[in-house]
Amino acid sequence: MNTINLTKKYTEFHKTWLPHQIAVVDDMQVLLAKIQGEFVWHAHEDEDELFQVLKGTLYMKFRDRTAVVGEGEIIVVPKGVEHCPMTKNEEIVHLLLFEKLSTAHTGNVSHEITQTVYPKI
């Protein structure tokens, strides 16, 4: 049982759209990610996703609207809801994600950026 310094962890990786696992809580994983630009439209049929913005502004696009999530805020995307996370103006946004271990990176979509295993840091 050790503390985890999130600021230090963010210095350990640079690649965007590749979450890094920092902890496991029961059947849930805690991930850190840096994002920039637009991801792919996708849904997770069996899992909810929690996004917390630690730095920057996240724009979570849904088919009928876009939610703006600022620093210190969270958004929960319910299972089955199609969404597309993005940033604007080349900003790199730091996220903390909380999701089941079974959650696929790009949900129901296979894409060149799809990851099957998250690096642990």
N, C-alpha and C positions, 0 to 999 in steps of 0.2 A: 504494500500500500504506500505508494509514493505520490507526491503532488506532481501535477503536470503544468508546466509553464507554457501557456498558449502562445505568448509572444515569441518565446524561444523556438517553439515547434515550427512556427511559420517561417523562421529563417532556415530551416532544414530542407526546404523544397521550393522549387520555383515553377514547375510545370503547372499550367492552368488546366482545369477540368479533370484533374486526377485527384480524387479524395484520398487522404491518408488516414488510416485508422490509428487513433490514439488511445482508445479504451473500449472495453466490452462490458456491458451491464446486462446480466442475464442473457437474453437472446437479441439484445440490441447493441448496435455499435455506435461509437462516437467518432465522427470523422471531421477532419479539417480540410478545407479546399480553398484554392484561389481560383477565381473565375474572371474571365475577360471576354467580352463579346457575347455572342449568342450560342446557346446550347442547341440541342435537337428537341423537337416536339416529341413527347412521350407520356406514358402513364404507367403507374404501378398498380396492377389489378388487385393485389392482395395486401399491399402495405401503404400506410400513411408515411409521409416524410415531414420532418421538422427542419426548417432552415432558420438559423440565427445569424444575423449580420453583425460581425464584429468590427468590420471596417468597410466603409463605402456605402453604396446604395445598390440593392438588388431590385430588379424589375422582374416580377414573376408574371409572365404572360399566360393568360387563360384564353380560351376561344372567344369569350364575351367581354373581357376586360383585362387590364393590367394592374396588378397590385404593386405599390411602391413600398419597399421594406428598407427602412433606414437603420443606421447603427444602433445597436441595443434593442432591436425589434426582432420578432420571430414571425414566421408564417408556417402554418401546417397545411400541406396539400393532402387532402383526403384520398384514400385509395380509389383508383379508377378515374381520377380527374386528370385530363390531359393538360400538360403545362410545359412551359419553355422558359427556363431561367435565363436572364441576360443582364448585361451591364451596358452602360452608355459611355461615349466619349473616351474609349480606350482605358477606362478606369479598371484597376484590378481590385476586386472585392474579396474580402476574407469572410468565409462562412464556417460555422460549426453546424454539422448535420447530425441528426439523431434518427437512426432507422434500423429496422430489423436486419439481422445478418443475412437473411435471404433476399434482401432487396437488390435487384439488378441495377447496375449503373445507369443504363438508358431504358430501363423498364421494358416495355413491350416492343421496343425498336432495336434492331441490330444495326449498328453504325460503326464506321471506322474508329471512332473514339471510345467505343464500348470497352469497359474494363471488366474482367471476370474476377480479378483478385485486387484488392486494395493494398498498397504498401503500408507497412506498419512503421511508425516513427515514434 
